Amino acid sequence: MAFAPYYGGLTQWDRSFVSRRLDELVEAATISGEAIVSATGYLGGDVAGVRRVEALLHQERVDPDFTVRVLSCGGWIDSLSSDEYLRLLSAIAGPKFEHAAAVIDIFGMWQHGRRPIEGTLAEFAWRCLESGPTVTTNEGYYCDELAAQLARSNPERGLKLLENLLTQPYESERWDPLARYGEGKFWSAILQGDRQRALRLVLSLAQGNAVRQFHISWNLQELLDQERDAAILIAFALEGERQAELVSSSITAGRSGFWPIALRIISAYPNSDRIQGALAGAAEHLGLVISGPLSMHYEARRKEVERVRADPTTLSAAEPWLQRLENYFRERSERELLAELEEKVNDLRRIVEDAAAPERIWAITTLLRLGRLEDVLTFMSRKDMIKILPKLQIPTENKRRIRRILNAKV
């Protein structure tokens, strides 16, 4: 469309004339609102431009999202005062804040210019966030940035915003302040204000219904600092079995600090199948990305449990659960190893063939113990097998038998 660039060019010669002409075109309603907003974008921000855009928005002649895309560019808002900016945002948001996400998007440019958000402008920003807008990924980023800035100045309202958002009916596109892979700046700001109160608030809200519990516990696996928050989490878990189950679903062995919390909970509730199951899943790294062969993953988990059991500080009440967990990981690692062998998984071949791979000895030892010598020999030569035999953790008699078989085949 040549309309906007044409008037943009005229601006260099007579900006006042262009501004007046655009106002006349708004009155005449003969030109599309998008064209007038686009032309206004060439003029730079001023009160006349704000009034012009405001009129078009009130007349529903231009889309608020389109308006934000145009006026977010080129530093258009940089010359506006806070009052002028607030007037523009109010027009974009709509009377019921139905376009709050678009407002939050353009707030990002205000923050980028390090302009203050205070007074009536801050109040308006709070109300936009409190409306619980549905957002795109970029808008979610700006929500997080804006909420973090506001919460640092008003921690109490930040906690109320957190509670308000987490108690809204779940919608996948609604801004989520606990988003698992979000920036987490708002959450960090809330924790800085009152860490214990924030954690207890979120954990308490998670008990509201099953959907909310799953949503919050799933995200907390990424957000919790398990070492720093251990005392808070344990204290909450000891208040009742339901609380303990929630904490058990919110922690993971994929991050440091898991075992002291898990063992304390297990010792307090040794007969709860639900708690033990949740903690077993956390020890298994359920919900986390696992790289490499599953057999190696489960063997690593078994060794981890073995180390915990050998630690003299481990509570004896947790021993039965740890024993069952170690047995489960051992059985699962062997089952996965055989499945990978049958399916000719490339990662398994790479590990067995790699003399430097730390899992190599375990894989070969396990396959031999399961009577799969011929399968091992598909990965390595008999000569290499004879060399590695002394390093394998199998009975001496078995090593002799295998050596005889290998020598007989040479």
Sequence and secondary structure as in RCSB ss.txt:
>XXXX:A:sequence
MAFAPYYGGLTQWDRSFVSRRLDELVEAATISGEAIVSATGYLGGDVAGVRRVEALLHQERVDPDFTVRVLSCGG
WIDSLSSDEYLRLLSAIAGPKFEHAAAVIDIFGMWQHGRRPIEGTLAEFAWRCLESGPTVTTNEGYYCDELAAQL
ARSNPERGLKLLENLLTQPYESERWDPLARYGEGKFWSAILQGDRQRALRLVLSLAQGNAVRQFHISWNLQELLD
QERDAAILIAFALEGERQAELVSSSITAGRSGFWPIALRIISAYPNSDRIQGALAGAAEHLGLVISGPLSMHYEA
RRKEVERVRADPTTLSAAEPWLQRLENYFRERSERELLAELEEKVNDLRRIVEDAAAPERIWAITTLLRLGRLED
VLTFMSRKDMIKILPKLQIPTENKRRIRRILNAKV
>XXXX:A:secstr
  HHHHHHHHHTT HHHHHHHHHHHHHHT S HHHHHHHHHHH   HHHHHHHHHHHHTT S HHHHHHHHTSTT
GGGG  HHHHHHHHHHHH TT TTHHHHHHHHHHHHHTT    HHHHHHHHHHHHT  B  HHHHHHHHHHHHHH
HHH HHHHHHHHHHHHTS   TTB  TT TTS  HHHHHHHHH HHHHHHHHHHHHTS HHHHHHHHHHHHHH  
TTTTHHHHHHHHTT HHHHHHHHHH  TTSTTHHHHHHHHHHH TT HHHHHHHHHHHTTTTS   S HHHHHHH
HHHHHHHHHH TTS GGGHHHHHHHHHHHHHHHHHHHHHHHHTT HHHHHHHH TT TTHHHHHHHHHHTT HHH
HTTTS HHHHHHHGGGS S HHHHHHHHHHHHHH 
